[in-house]
Structure formats: C-alpha cells, structure tokens
Amino acid sequence: MNSLFSKYYDTLMGPLERKYFARIRVDLLKEARGNVLEIGSGTGLNFGYYTHAEKVTALEPNPKMTRKASQRATHATVPIEVIFGNAETLPFEDNTFDTIVGTLVLCTIPDPEKALSEIRRVCKNDGIVLFFEHIRLNNRYLGKLQDFLTPVWRHLCDGCHLNRNSSDLIKQIGFKVVGETRYFRNICVTVIAINKK
C-alpha cells in the first residue's frame, strides 16, 4: 500500500469530490437499502450519503484508510461498522446483504473477477449492487494513453488501473444491469444492477 497516497487521499480528491463526485455519490447511494456492504470504503467518503440504509458494513484493505474511515463513521446518521479485509475473500455468509456498494474501487482490486463473484455470493437474490467507477475509454488514442500510463499510475495511486473496464466486468460476472449513467465524456460510470441467482 502506498502510504503517501493513503495520507493525502482526501486532500488530493477534495476538489473533485466537491465539484463533481459528491453529487454522483448522493444520487447513487440513495438507492442503498437495508443491510449494506460497502467494499473498499477508503476513508469513508460515502458515509454521509447513506439515507435509507439500516446498517452499513464497510470493508477496507488499507489499515491507514480504515482508521480514517472509523473516525468518519462516528459522525454518520446510520450505524456503520468499519472492518479490515479484502473483497476477494469476503468474511460473510451467503445471501447476507440487501445492497452492496463500490465507489472507485474495482480499479484497485488485484482480482476484480473474484471480488465480483464474492459480491454475488454474499448479496441476496434480487439484492441491489451499486457501483461508481472510472473506466477505459473506447477512443483509440485516449484508451491507449490510459494503457501507457497505468503502470506508473498503479504505483503512485495504490494499485489503481486507469484502463480497467469495470462496467463490462460487472455484466460478465452475471449481474442484471438496470441502470447505467456515464459522466465526464464516458470516463466515469455509475451502474445499478440486480443480483439474479
């Protein structure tokens, strides 16, 4: 884990969050209901946007971010438990959660297919899955630029792949996508899906 990235994440992301991402998070997370699992909760930027959840379990593999998220959880309006762990081996029984949330996280998970399979397992049948991700552009030149920059970017930004097409992975693993919205000339996407088992 890149300790500098963890330390300065909120500062670096602050302008983007205030100007763009906060509105996207609000619109997406109003769909979260019941018993919610958030994977890769980072420093807890989503915590203030849960309005209909009964309880949130926030999973984060970076210990430094887990500590920051735990502090943020104390100010949330819904009960939030922050735990250390990774999405490829979720420590929960099958069919535990009504909603699963991931925001700007599939890009950093070493094995996203395995993580999405685990999400399918622990999400109830007909449960809701909500993602906000950046993806590889279809533009011939910009997509190649993302490919070129990804090795250095991964090193600087805690494993983040600029060129991962997470929205395609979500569909390929078997979720039924019922809503997809693109932002910023298609570099970001929100996906609302149903877990059909």
C-alpha positions in Angstrom: 0.0 0.0 0.0 1.3 3.5 -0.9 1.4 5.3 2.5 1.7 8.8 0.9 -1.4 8.1 -1.2 -3.3 7.0 1.9 -2.2 10.0 3.8 -3.1 12.6 1.2 -6.1 10.9 -0.5 -8.7 13.2 1.0 -6.7 16.3 0.2 -5.9 15.2 -3.4 -9.5 14.2 -4.1 -11.1 17.2 -2.3 -11.6 19.4 -5.4 -13.0 16.6 -7.5 -15.3 15.5 -4.6 -16.7 18.9 -4.0 -17.2 19.9 -7.7 -18.3 16.6 -9.2 -18.2 13.3 -7.3 -20.3 14.3 -4.3 -23.4 14.8 -6.5 -22.8 11.4 -8.1 -22.4 9.7 -4.8 -25.6 11.3 -3.4 -27.7 10.1 -6.5 -26.3 6.6 -6.4 -26.4 6.0 -2.6 -30.0 7.0 -2.2 -30.7 3.6 -3.8 -28.9 1.7 -0.9 -31.4 -0.1 1.3 -31.4 -2.4 4.3 -28.3 -4.2 5.3 -25.5 -2.7 3.2 -21.9 -3.8 2.5 -19.5 -1.3 1.1 -16.4 -2.7 -0.4 -13.2 -0.6 -0.4 -14.7 2.1 1.7 -11.4 4.1 1.7 -11.5 7.0 4.1 -15.3 6.8 4.4 -16.3 9.5 1.8 -19.6 7.7 1.2 -20.7 7.5 4.9 -22.6 10.8 5.0 -24.6 9.9 1.9 -26.4 6.8 3.3 -30.0 7.9 3.9 -32.1 4.7 3.6 -29.7 2.0 4.9 -30.4 0.3 8.2 -26.8 -0.6 8.8 -23.5 -0.4 6.8 -20.6 -2.7 7.0 -17.6 -1.0 5.4 -14.7 -3.2 4.3 -11.3 -1.7 3.6 -7.9 -3.4 3.0 -5.7 -0.4 3.7 -5.1 -0.1 7.5 -4.5 3.7 7.3 -7.7 4.3 5.4 -9.5 2.0 7.8 -8.5 4.3 10.7 -9.7 7.4 8.9 -13.0 5.7 7.9 -13.6 4.6 11.5 -13.4 8.2 12.6 -15.8 9.3 9.9 -18.2 6.5 10.8 -18.8 8.1 14.2 -20.5 11.1 12.5 -22.8 9.1 10.2 -26.5 9.1 10.6 -26.8 5.3 10.1 -24.8 2.7 12.1 -21.5 1.9 10.3 -19.0 -0.8 11.2 -15.6 -0.4 9.6 -13.6 -3.7 9.2 -10.3 -4.6 7.7 -10.4 -7.1 4.8 -10.4 -7.5 1.1 -13.1 -8.1 -1.5 -11.7 -11.3 -3.0 -12.4 -13.2 0.3 -15.4 -11.7 1.9 -15.8 -12.9 5.5 -19.6 -13.2 5.3 -22.1 -16.0 4.8 -24.0 -16.4 1.5 -27.0 -14.1 1.0 -26.2 -11.7 3.8 -26.7 -8.2 2.3 -29.6 -6.4 0.7 -27.3 -3.9 -1.1 -23.6 -3.8 -2.0 -21.8 -0.6 -2.8 -18.4 0.0 -4.5 -17.2 3.5 -5.5 -13.9 4.0 -7.3 -12.8 0.6 -6.1 -12.8 -2.0 -8.8 -9.9 -0.3 -10.4 -7.7 -1.1 -7.4 -8.7 -4.7 -6.6 -6.0 -7.2 -7.8 -8.6 -9.8 -8.9 -11.8 -7.9 -9.7 -13.5 -11.0 -11.2 -13.0 -12.9 -8.0 -14.2 -9.9 -6.0 -17.4 -9.6 -8.1 -18.0 -13.4 -7.7 -17.8 -12.9 -3.9 -20.1 -9.9 -4.1 -22.7 -12.1 -5.9 -22.3 -14.8 -3.2 -22.9 -12.5 -0.2 -25.6 -10.4 -1.9 -29.2 -11.7 -1.5 -31.1 -12.9 -4.6 -32.7 -9.7 -6.1 -30.3 -7.6 -4.0 -29.1 -4.3 -5.3 -25.5 -3.7 -6.4 -24.3 -0.1 -6.9 -21.0 1.0 -8.5 -19.4 4.3 -9.4 -16.2 3.6 -11.4 -13.8 5.1 -13.9 -13.2 3.0 -17.0 -11.1 2.6 -20.1 -12.2 4.9 -22.9 -13.1 3.4 -26.3 -11.4 6.3 -28.0 -8.5 4.8 -29.9 -5.9 7.3 -28.7 -7.1 8.1 -25.2 -7.6 4.4 -24.4 -4.0 3.7 -25.5 -2.8 6.6 -23.4 -4.6 5.1 -20.4 -2.8 1.8 -21.1 0.5 3.5 -21.3 0.1 5.5 -18.1 -1.4 2.6 -16.0 1.9 1.0 -14.8 3.2 4.3 -13.3 -0.3 5.3 -12.1 -0.7 1.9 -10.3 2.5 2.6 -8.4 1.5 6.1 -7.4 -2.2 5.5 -6.6 -2.4 2.3 -4.5 -2.9 -0.1 -7.4 -5.4 1.9 -9.4 -5.7 0.7 -13.1 -6.7 3.6 -15.4 -7.5 1.2 -18.2 -9.9 -1.3 -16.5 -13.4 -1.6 -18.0 -15.2 -2.3 -14.8 -18.7 -1.9 -16.2 -18.1 -4.8 -18.6 -16.8 -6.9 -15.8 -19.9 -6.3 -13.8 -22.1 -7.5 -16.7 -19.8 -10.5 -17.5 -20.0 -11.8 -13.9 -23.8 -12.2 -14.2 -25.4 -9.1 -12.6 -28.5 -7.8 -14.4 -27.8 -4.1 -15.1 -30.9 -2.0 -14.8 -29.3 1.5 -14.9 -26.1 2.9 -16.3 -25.1 6.6 -16.4 -21.9 7.9 -18.0 -20.1 11.1 -16.9 -17.2 13.2 -18.0 -17.1 12.1 -21.6 -17.6 8.5 -20.7 -14.6 8.2 -18.4 -16.8 7.5 -15.3 -19.9 5.4 -15.0 -22.5 4.5 -12.4 -24.0 1.1 -12.6 -27.2 -0.1 -10.8 -27.6 -3.9 -11.0 -29.8 -6.6 -9.6 -28.2 -9.9 -8.3 -30.2 -12.6 -10.1 -29.2 -16.0 -8.8 
